[in-house]
Amino acid sequence: MANESTLKYPIILVHGIIAHDRCGFNKYWGRIPETLRETGAKVFFGNTDAWGVYESNAKILKTTIDKVLDKTKSEKVNILAHSKGGLDSRYFIWKYDYGGKVASLTTISTPHLGAELSDILYGKKIFHTRIAKKVLKILGKLYRDKNPDPFNLNYQLTTEYMKKFNNEVLPDDRVYYQVIYSTMKNSLDDPLFSYCYRRIKKINGDNDGFVSEASVKWGNNITKIEGRVSHGEILDYNMRELSGINILDIYKNIVNELRKKGF
């Protein structure tokens, strides 16, 4: 008998930068994939590049989702995307007119209005030098990316570029979009994101150590996870409960709500 949380459509997990899920390397998502499968959901990975721009990652997503639809004999998929993965997914749906094949897109900690850290990097002269671009390209190769382009990726995440992106890459009426995000209370909440938290705090207020609260707010369905959860911790990378917050429950709730909507 199927679990009451079973979704009608399979889930595609789409990661952000500094991560990859190829060759069985999917610890980026902690215990989340296994937890979702325990609810009866069919879970797959997006296989996108860690340092790919929207255009190339969208093409990879199309290939992945076509394969999943064929394998599962399903009409649609549900996409759960973290950080820049949410922007890759938005672009993919728009570029390939896949609203008829994507039931929902849940973006988690996604910089929909641009990342302040990318603004800072793009403003550094050294970032634009030939040697810097070469080093960045090598970095992408180390992640086994198919089409690494860290320099242009960073530009695409700037607040300036995202204004253009949001004016052109419009939501598809056939897709249910929702935004999930969290914030840290202070720089001690997660040492890994401590420095970035302080920098963003001075520029644009509350943030999760990588994305500001102001930047995630896109669309009409926005949910804040109350507590002290960083950009990384929302992925269960510590695999533990945080100040009374069970990260896995966040994803179980996402699945339950999507199920109730018939997805």
VEXRODO-552700 format. One record per residue (C-alpha): x, y, z; residue in three letters. Coordinates in steps of 0.02 Angstrom, whole numbers, plus 50000, padded with zeros to 5 digits. Layout:
# VEXRODO-552700
XYZAla/...
# end
This chain:
# VEXRODO-552700
500005000050000Met/500705016949951Ala/501225029150087Asn/499995043650109Glu/501405055750066Ser/501745047849897Thr/501815060549757Leu/500985058149590Lys/502535064249499Tyr/504395060649528Pro/505565073049612Ile/507095080649529Ile/508365087849652Leu/509365101949573Val/510915108249665His/511745125249665Gly/513555130449642Ile/515055121749721Ile/514205104849708Ala/513895090449591His/512835074749599Asp/513605064149462Arg/514465047349487Cys/513415043749641Gly/514095059049732Phe/512515066249808Asn/512955069849990Lys/512615088049948Tyr/510825083849999Trp/511265074650161Gly/509905062350213Arg/508565071150110Ile/508505059349959Pro/508315043950069Glu/507005052550176Thr/505965057450024Leu/506085039849954Arg/505445033150119Glu/503845043050087Thr/503655033249925Gly/504275047149812Ala/505365043349661Lys/506915054249677Val/508185058749544Phe/509615071149527Phe/509755085249401Gly/511565081549349Asn/511915099949317Thr/513635108049323Asp/514295116049481Ala/514955130949384Trp/513825131149233Gly/512845146149170Val/510945145749154Tyr/510965141348970Glu/512075125948982Ser/511295119549143Asn/509555121549070Ala/510075110448925Lys/510725097249047Ile/509105098249146Leu/508085095448990Lys/509065079548952Thr/508905073349130Thr/507045076749144Ile/506665068948975Asp/507545053149034Lys/506595053049199Val/504925055449112Leu/505315041148996Asp/505945029749135Lys/504485032849253Thr/503155034549118Lys/502595050149206Ser/501815065449126Glu/502695078149238Lys/504015080649372Val/504175090749532Asn/505795100649546Ile/506585104549714Leu/508045116349684Ala/509305124049803His/510145140949780Ser/510655144349599Lys/509815127949552Gly/508175137249568Gly/508725149749436Leu/509345135949321Asp/507645127749339Ser/506665143649308Arg/507695146749151Tyr/507475128749093Phe/505575129349107Ile/505505145949014Trp/506815142148881Lys/506105125348829Tyr/504265129148863Asp/504165114448984Tyr/502715120849088Gly/501715105949027Gly/503015093949096Lys/503415102249262Val/502045101649393Ala/502965112049523Ser/504585121049559Leu/505085123349741Thr/506585134849758Thr/507565133849920Ile/508695148349971Ser/508765154749792Thr/509425172449754Pro/507995177349639His/508465195749644Leu/510335193049637Gly/511755188949757Ala/512675203049846Glu/514245192349856Leu/514265191049666Ser/514145210049656Asp/515685211249768Ile/516695198849665Leu/516195206649499Tyr/516745223549563Gly/518535217549596Lys/519755221649456Lys/520775205849486Ile/519225195549452Phe/519255201849272His/521065197449235Thr/521555183749113Arg/522425173449247Ile/520915174349362Ala/519775168149223Lys/520985153849186Lys/521055148549368Val/519165148949378Leu/519035137949223Lys/520205125149302Ile/519125125449458Leu/517625120549353Gly/518565106049277Lys/519015099449449Leu/517155097749480Tyr/516985087049323Arg/515875100149244Asp/515405097949062Lys/515335116549026Asn/516145126249170Pro/516045145149155Asp/516325152349331Pro/516655170149273Phe/515035172149177Asn/514115162049308Leu/514585174949438Asn/514005189049324Tyr/512335180349300Gln/512095180449488Leu/512365199249508Thr/510895210249554Thr/511115219649390Glu/510965204149283Tyr/509515197049383Met/508465212549346Lys/508595208049162Lys/508315189649199Phe/506705192849296Asn/506025204149160Asn/506295190949026Glu/506165174049113Val/504345174649164Leu/503435161349266Pro/502385148649172Asp/500555148449222Asp/500515129549210Arg/501825127549348Val/501585129449535Tyr/503035139849602Tyr/503495141649785Gln/504945149149881Val/505685141850041Ile/507065150650137Tyr/507885153250306Ser/509045165550391Thr/510425165150521Met/510225175750677Lys/512065179750695Asn/513765174750624Ser/514015161350757Leu/512565150750696Asp/513645142550562Asp/515535145950563Pro/515685140650381Leu/514575155150328Phe/515105167350465Ser/516145179350358Tyr/514895180050215Cys/513465182650337Tyr/514295198250407Arg/514675205350235Arg/512895203050172Ile/512155209350336Lys/513015226150311Lys/512415227450131Ile/510645220650134Asn/510135214850307Gly/509595197550363Asp/510285182750266Asn/510735164350274Asp/512605166850251Gly/512505167350062Phe/510815174250007Val/509915189150083Ser/508115188250139Glu/507725202450019Ala/508395192649871Ser/507405176649895Val/505715185349892Lys/505015181649720Trp/503255176549673Gly/501725174549783Asn/502075158349879Asn/503455162150003Ile/503815152450164Thr/505155156750291Lys/505865142750398Ile/505925150650569Glu/507525147550668Gly/509385148950639Arg/509695139050480Val/511115143450362Ser/511225141850173His/512125125250195Gly/511195118350345Glu/509535118950254Ile/510275104950148Leu/510535093850301Asp/512405094250274Tyr/512685092350462Asn/511435078050468Met/510765083150637Arg/509385093050721Glu/509725111750736Leu/509045121450885Ser/507455111250886Gly/507275111550696Ile/507235094950606Asn/507855098750431Ile/507095082750363Leu/505365088350421Asp/505525103550306Ile/505635092150155Tyr/504295080250217Lys/503135095250232Asn/503565100950056Ile/503125083749990Val/501505083050089Asn/500935099950026Glu/501335095349846Leu/500385079049867Arg/498855088449930Lys/498905098849771Lys/498865083149667Gly/500685083849612Phe/
# end
